Amino acid sequence: MAVTLSERAAKHVANYIAKRGKGVGVRLGVRTSGCSGMAYKLEFADEIEPDDITFESHGVTVLIDPKSLPYLEGTELDYAREGLNEGFKFNNPNVKDQCGCGESFNV
């Protein structure tokens, strides 16, 4: 299985990297945190680390560390605008439960 970006998310990432003037893609991961156990990490990557697992989605490179991959396999990262709020949204088929605010999850 792969980790993908929606077309909207890929466009947002590509535009942001172009504005920054540097970057090779977006790095996704998970960390222990929150009331449900795990939280997502998202950052722009300036280089590919030797142990990174890479995926290509709509022309954007997605980088994932090996420890996070089992929790993120099959995930699609979307970029959504809802009213005055906008941001990235993780559509993760592995999530069994998440906290009320949506900041943390467990599998």
C-alpha positions, -999 to +999 in steps of 0.1 A: +000+000+000+011+036-005+007+069+012-008+094-011-018+131-014-051+143-028-047+166-058-055+196-036-029+186-010-003+180-037-010+214-052-007+231-018+026+214-010+041+221-044+031+258-042+046+261-007+078+245-017+080+268-047+075+298-024+102+286+000+126+282-029+138+248-016+126+214-005+122+179-019+087+170-006+067+165+025+076+143+055+048+125+073+051+105+105+035+097+138+046+103+174+033+092+208+010+120+221-025+131+229-053+115+247-057+087+222-021+077+220-006+089+187-005+122+167+005+130+132+037+148+123+039+168+090+068+189+079+084+200+047+116+181+039+147+197+025+165+164+020+158+127+018+172+107+048+189+074+041+161+054+058+132+073+044+106+054+024+094+075-005+062+077-025+053+099-054+018+114-055+006+140-081+042+150-087+051+155-050+075+133-030+061+119+003+087+108+028+080+085+057+102+070+083+101+031+086+086+032+121+056+053+111+048+034+079+027+007+096+004+033+111+001+054+079-002+027+051-031+035+029-035+070+042-044+099+019-034+134+030-060+159+019-061+197+021-095+210+031-112+243+035-142+243+058-156+277+065-129+299+078-106+270+086-082+253+063-055+227+067-043+192+061-066+163+069-054+127+073-077+101+058-062+070+076-080+037+072-060+022+101-076+045+128-097+025+152-105+055+175-096+092+178-101+119+204-129+143+201-107+172+188-092+149+161-056+157+172-047+121+183-057+086+173-050+049+180-048+019+157 
